[in-house]
Amino acid sequence: MSEFNKFEEISDSLKQYLMLNYEIVKLQATERASVIGSSLVSSLVVGISAFLFVFTLSIGLGFYLSALLGDAYSGFAIIAAFYFLLAVVLFIGRKKIIEKPLRDKIIKKLLEN
């Protein structure tokens, strides 16, 4: 009977160990998800603010250039051409400029302790 009791103790200890490891993994996954989620939301808020700034600045610059050039559309055409060129550059270099740094940042956040 003594050996059977020891086996039960070992079995109970193993169950407790496995349950604690499961809880630790669950808590770590929750922490990582919350860090990534909060980082995503804060980046989104900053991104929206930056977009609104650039948008209003572009409108103001469009009006300013139109006034300098003497017609109602030239300034806006110049601004549109600038954004078109920017989009082409970003499209051509999207893997190097956007995808790789973003992927590296996500992996870094996932593997952070």
SULWOMO-V871602 format. One record per backbone hydrogen bond with DSSP energy under -1.0 kcal/mol. NH is the residue of the N-H (numbers start at 1). CO is the residue of the C=O. Records with the same first field share a line. If there is no record, write none. Layout:
NH = CO + CO
This chain:
5 = 1
6 = 2
7 = 3
8 = 4
9 = 5
10 = 6
11 = 7
12 = 8
13 = 9
14 = 10
15 = 11
16 = 12
17 = 13
18 = 14
19 = 15
20 = 16
21 = 17
22 = 18
23 = 19
24 = 20
25 = 21
26 = 22
27 = 23
28 = 24
29 = 25
30 = 26
31 = 27
32 = 28
33 = 29
34 = 30
35 = 31
36 = 32
37 = 33
38 = 34
39 = 35
40 = 36
41 = 37
42 = 38
43 = 39
44 = 40
45 = 41
46 = 42
47 = 43
48 = 44
49 = 45
50 = 46
51 = 47
52 = 48
53 = 49
54 = 50
55 = 51
56 = 52
57 = 53
58 = 54
59 = 55
60 = 56
61 = 57
62 = 58
63 = 59
64 = 60
65 = 61
66 = 62
67 = 63
68 = 64
69 = 65
70 = 66
71 = 66
77 = 73
78 = 74
79 = 75
80 = 76
81 = 77
82 = 78
83 = 79
84 = 80
85 = 81
86 = 82
87 = 83
88 = 84
89 = 85
90 = 86
91 = 87
92 = 88
93 = 89
97 = 93
98 = 94
99 = 94
100 = 95
102 = 98
103 = 99
104 = 100
105 = 101
106 = 102
107 = 103
108 = 104
109 = 105
110 = 106
111 = 107
